[in-house]
Amino acid sequence: MQLVIDSQNVSITKDKSGGYLLGTVKGTFGNVISVLEQEFPFAINSTPHIFSNYIVTKFNNCLKGRSEKEINIFGLKCSADYLFDINLFLNDSDRWSYITKKGVKQKGKYKINLTMRDIEVWRVHHNITKSVIPFDWNNVDYSKGLRIDDISSFYELFYGLLYYYAFNGMKLVKCEHCGRWFATDNFKNKYCHRNSTVEGYTHLVCEQAVRNLYQQIKRKRKVIYNSIINQEYNTKKYVEYEVIEREKETFIKKCNEYKSKLDEMATAEIITEYLTFLNSYRGEMKNGSN
């Protein structure tokens, strides 16, 4: 198999008969991780201790003749080890870059400014002997693309991607909405160009989906707030002022808790949870439960 990275896309080719398009240059890294996560979900948040137990169990099973079968993805043999190792690399907070947020300098969570040293450490740790070959031989310019011949593992695939990103000054960022990794030229880019994972908004890319979802949340919150303060008028029932004030304060407090979380990171999970709260609350108000 041959890894090919050009200025636009990344692919793995076998011969003239075909291959696999992995995505755009900026999106492929996260795409590959997502594929591995679907195959090996238990390895996503696995700690070194937990994963070492898995390795021991796998070794004992092998001794007893019950070895696990390796699967094939993109024509490359694959196991959970690859996902665990790349997550170990990405989750190392010592590798996260410093950013300025609200005037305060702090580590940017899951924002990595790759160095060639990182790539060399990756190469040595995984015993990669395959050479990175530039498309532009005359100037040895990797900005125009690169390839690696005869790759056989995901370690070599990740090596090629990381090399290309580091050489071209690109950074790795975990999308603050969908949680998928992408490469970017600037840490100011918080969202990837994939579609949102929030139901009803999957036709929009993450950044646009966040904007629309914020507007939807703002509208729903206003409707509910007005329903609370005007519930005596709306329900034609007498409601004590203290009861209305108490409910209003409780509602505002809960909304502010969600807002605080969203100000930190507008993840699809938190937005979905907030919308579920608002939708169920609005339904209760209509039924006169409050």
C-alpha positions as CSV (number, residue, x, y, z in Angstrom):
1,M,0.0,0.0,0.0
2,Q,1.1,3.6,-0.6
3,L,0.1,6.7,1.4
4,V,-0.3,9.7,-0.9
5,I,-0.9,13.2,0.5
6,D,-1.4,16.0,-2.1
7,S,-2.3,19.6,-1.5
8,Q,-6.0,18.7,-1.2
9,N,-6.6,15.1,-0.3
10,V,-5.2,12.0,1.3
11,S,-5.5,8.5,-0.1
12,I,-4.1,5.0,0.2
13,T,-3.5,3.3,-3.1
14,K,-2.7,-0.3,-3.8
15,D,-2.2,-0.3,-7.5
16,K,-3.8,1.1,-10.6
17,S,-6.9,-0.9,-9.8
18,G,-8.0,1.2,-6.8
19,G,-7.5,2.5,-3.3
20,Y,-9.1,4.5,-0.5
21,L,-9.8,8.2,-0.3
22,L,-9.4,9.1,3.3
23,G,-10.6,12.7,3.1
24,T,-9.2,16.2,2.8
25,V,-5.8,17.0,4.1
26,K,-7.2,18.8,7.1
27,G,-9.9,16.3,7.9
28,T,-8.2,12.9,7.3
29,F,-6.5,12.7,10.7
30,G,-9.8,13.0,12.5
31,N,-11.5,10.7,10.0
32,V,-9.1,7.9,10.6
33,I,-9.4,8.2,14.4
34,S,-13.2,8.1,14.0
35,V,-13.0,4.9,12.0
36,L,-10.8,3.3,14.7
37,E,-13.2,4.5,17.4
38,Q,-16.1,2.7,15.7
39,E,-14.1,-0.5,15.6
40,F,-12.5,-0.4,19.1
41,P,-14.8,1.8,21.3
42,F,-13.4,0.3,24.5
43,A,-10.0,1.9,23.7
44,I,-11.2,5.5,23.3
45,N,-10.8,6.6,26.9
46,S,-8.7,3.7,28.1
47,T,-6.0,4.4,30.7
48,P,-2.5,2.8,30.5
49,H,-3.4,0.6,33.4
50,I,-6.7,-0.6,31.9
51,F,-5.1,-1.1,28.5
52,S,-2.2,-3.1,30.0
53,N,-4.7,-5.5,31.5
54,Y,-6.2,-5.9,28.1
55,I,-2.8,-6.7,26.6
56,V,-2.1,-9.3,29.3
57,T,-5.5,-10.9,28.7
58,K,-4.9,-10.9,24.9
59,F,-1.5,-12.5,25.5
60,N,-2.9,-15.2,27.8
61,N,-5.6,-16.0,25.3
62,C,-3.0,-16.3,22.6
63,L,-1.1,-18.9,24.7
64,K,-4.3,-20.8,25.1
65,G,-4.9,-20.8,21.3
66,R,-7.7,-18.2,21.4
67,S,-5.8,-15.3,19.7
68,E,-7.8,-12.4,18.5
69,K,-8.1,-11.9,14.7
70,E,-6.7,-8.7,13.3
71,I,-9.1,-6.8,11.1
72,N,-8.3,-5.0,7.9
73,I,-9.1,-1.3,7.4
74,F,-8.0,0.5,4.3
75,G,-6.0,-2.5,3.4
76,L,-3.9,-2.3,6.6
77,K,-3.9,-4.7,9.5
78,C,-5.4,-3.1,12.5
79,S,-6.0,-3.6,16.3
80,A,-7.0,-1.5,19.3
81,D,-3.3,-0.8,20.0
82,Y,-3.2,1.9,17.2
83,L,-6.1,3.8,18.7
84,F,-4.7,3.6,22.2
85,D,-1.3,4.8,21.1
86,I,-2.5,7.8,19.1
87,N,-4.8,8.8,22.0
88,L,-1.9,8.6,24.4
89,F,0.0,11.0,22.1
90,L,-2.9,13.4,21.8
91,N,-4.0,13.3,25.5
92,D,-0.6,14.2,26.8
93,S,-1.2,17.7,28.2
94,D,2.5,18.5,28.1
95,R,2.0,18.6,24.3
96,W,-0.9,21.1,24.4
97,S,-0.1,24.6,23.3
98,Y,-0.6,27.8,25.3
99,I,-3.4,30.1,24.1
100,T,-4.8,33.4,25.4
101,K,-8.4,33.2,26.5
102,K,-10.2,36.2,27.8
103,G,-6.8,37.9,28.3
104,V,-5.4,35.0,30.3
105,K,-2.7,32.8,29.0
106,Q,-3.4,29.1,29.6
107,K,-3.0,25.7,28.0
108,G,-5.4,25.1,25.1
109,K,-7.1,21.8,25.8
110,Y,-6.5,19.5,22.9
111,K,-4.7,22.1,20.9
112,I,-1.3,20.8,19.6
113,N,1.3,22.7,17.8
114,L,3.3,19.8,16.3
115,T,7.1,19.9,16.1
116,M,9.4,17.8,14.1
117,R,10.7,16.5,17.4
118,D,7.3,15.0,18.1
119,I,7.4,13.3,14.7
120,E,10.8,11.8,15.3
121,V,9.8,10.5,18.7
122,W,6.7,8.9,17.1
123,R,8.9,7.3,14.4
124,V,11.4,5.8,16.9
125,H,8.8,4.6,19.3
126,H,7.0,2.7,16.6
127,N,10.1,1.5,14.7
128,I,9.1,3.1,11.5
129,T,11.8,2.6,8.8
130,K,9.8,3.8,5.8
131,S,11.0,7.0,4.2
132,V,8.8,10.1,3.6
133,I,9.2,11.0,-0.1
134,P,8.4,14.6,-1.3
135,F,6.5,15.2,-4.5
136,D,8.9,18.0,-5.3
137,W,12.3,16.3,-5.5
138,N,14.1,19.4,-6.8
139,N,13.3,21.7,-3.8
140,V,12.4,18.9,-1.3
141,D,9.2,20.8,-0.7
142,Y,6.7,18.8,1.4
143,S,4.1,21.6,1.1
144,K,3.3,20.2,-2.3
145,G,2.6,16.8,-0.9
146,L,4.4,13.6,0.1
147,R,4.1,9.8,-0.1
148,I,5.3,6.7,1.8
149,D,5.7,3.5,-0.2
150,D,4.9,0.0,1.1
151,I,3.1,1.0,4.3
152,S,1.6,-1.8,6.3
153,S,0.4,-0.3,9.5
154,F,-1.6,2.6,10.9
155,Y,1.6,3.7,12.7
156,E,3.1,4.6,9.3
157,L,-0.2,6.2,8.2
158,F,-0.2,8.5,11.2
159,Y,3.5,9.1,10.8
160,G,2.9,10.4,7.2
161,L,0.1,12.7,8.3
162,L,1.9,14.1,11.4
163,Y,5.0,14.7,9.3
164,Y,3.1,16.6,6.7
165,Y,1.3,18.7,9.3
166,A,4.5,19.5,11.3
167,F,6.6,20.3,8.2
168,N,3.9,22.7,7.0
169,G,3.3,24.4,10.4
170,M,-0.2,23.0,10.8
171,K,-1.7,22.4,14.2
172,L,-4.1,19.7,15.5
173,V,-7.3,20.8,17.2
174,K,-10.2,18.8,18.6
175,C,-13.4,20.4,17.4
176,E,-15.2,22.1,20.3
177,H,-18.5,21.0,18.9
178,C,-18.4,17.5,17.5
179,G,-15.2,16.4,19.3
180,R,-13.5,15.2,16.1
181,W,-9.8,16.1,15.4
182,F,-8.8,18.3,12.4
183,A,-5.7,20.1,11.2
184,T,-5.6,23.9,10.9
185,D,-3.3,26.8,10.3
186,N,-4.6,28.8,13.3
187,F,-5.7,28.0,16.8
188,K,-8.5,30.5,16.4
189,N,-10.4,27.9,14.4
190,K,-12.3,26.1,17.0
191,Y,-14.6,24.1,14.8
192,C,-14.0,21.6,12.0
193,H,-15.8,21.6,8.6
194,R,-17.6,18.4,9.1
195,N,-21.4,18.3,9.7
196,S,-22.8,18.7,13.3
197,T,-23.8,15.5,15.1
198,V,-26.8,17.2,16.8
199,E,-30.1,15.8,15.6
200,G,-31.9,18.2,13.2
201,Y,-28.7,20.1,12.5
202,T,-26.6,17.4,10.7
203,H,-27.0,19.3,7.4
204,L,-24.9,22.2,8.8
205,V,-21.1,22.3,9.4
206,C,-20.2,22.6,13.1
207,E,-19.6,26.3,13.3
208,Q,-22.9,27.2,11.6
209,A,-24.8,24.6,13.6
210,V,-23.5,26.2,16.9
211,R,-24.7,29.6,15.8
212,N,-28.2,28.3,14.9
213,L,-28.4,26.2,18.0
214,Y,-27.5,29.2,20.2
215,Q,-30.4,31.2,18.5
216,Q,-32.8,28.3,19.1
217,I,-31.8,28.0,22.7
218,K,-32.2,31.8,23.2
219,R,-35.7,31.7,21.7
220,K,-36.8,28.7,23.8
221,R,-35.4,30.2,27.0
222,K,-37.3,33.5,26.4
223,V,-40.6,31.7,25.7
224,I,-40.3,29.7,28.9
225,Y,-39.2,32.7,31.0
226,N,-42.2,34.7,29.8
227,S,-44.5,31.7,30.5
228,I,-43.2,31.6,34.0
229,I,-43.7,35.2,34.9
230,N,-47.0,35.4,33.1
231,Q,-48.4,32.0,34.1
232,E,-51.2,33.5,36.2
233,Y,-52.5,35.3,33.1
234,N,-51.8,32.3,30.8
235,T,-53.4,29.6,33.1
236,K,-56.3,31.8,34.4
237,K,-55.3,30.6,37.9
238,Y,-54.1,32.5,40.9
239,V,-50.4,32.0,41.5
240,E,-48.6,33.6,44.4
241,Y,-45.9,36.0,43.7
242,E,-43.4,34.1,45.8
243,V,-44.1,30.9,43.9
244,I,-43.5,32.6,40.6
245,E,-40.3,34.2,41.8
246,R,-39.0,31.0,43.2
247,E,-39.6,29.1,39.9
248,K,-38.1,32.0,37.9
249,E,-34.9,31.9,40.0
250,T,-34.7,28.1,39.7
251,F,-35.1,28.2,36.0
252,I,-32.6,31.1,35.5
253,K,-30.0,29.3,37.7
254,K,-30.3,26.1,35.7
255,C,-30.0,28.0,32.4
256,N,-27.0,29.9,33.7
257,E,-25.3,26.6,34.6
258,Y,-25.7,25.4,31.0
259,K,-24.5,28.8,29.7
260,S,-21.4,28.5,31.8
261,K,-20.6,25.1,30.3
262,L,-21.3,26.3,26.8
263,D,-19.1,29.4,27.3
264,E,-16.3,26.9,28.1
265,M,-17.0,24.6,25.2
266,A,-20.1,24.3,23.0
267,T,-20.1,20.6,22.7
268,A,-22.8,18.7,20.9
269,E,-23.5,16.8,24.2
270,I,-24.0,19.8,26.3
271,I,-26.1,21.6,23.7
272,T,-28.3,18.5,23.3
273,E,-28.7,18.2,27.1
274,Y,-29.7,21.9,27.3
275,L,-32.2,21.6,24.5
276,T,-33.7,18.5,26.1
277,F,-34.1,20.4,29.4
278,L,-35.8,23.4,27.6
279,N,-38.0,21.2,25.4
280,S,-39.3,19.2,28.4
281,Y,-39.8,22.3,30.5
282,R,-41.7,24.0,27.8
283,G,-44.0,20.9,27.5
284,E,-44.6,20.9,31.2
285,M,-45.6,24.6,31.0
286,K,-48.1,23.9,28.3
287,N,-49.6,21.1,30.3
288,G,-49.9,23.4,33.3
289,S,-47.6,21.2,35.4
290,N,-45.7,24.2,36.7
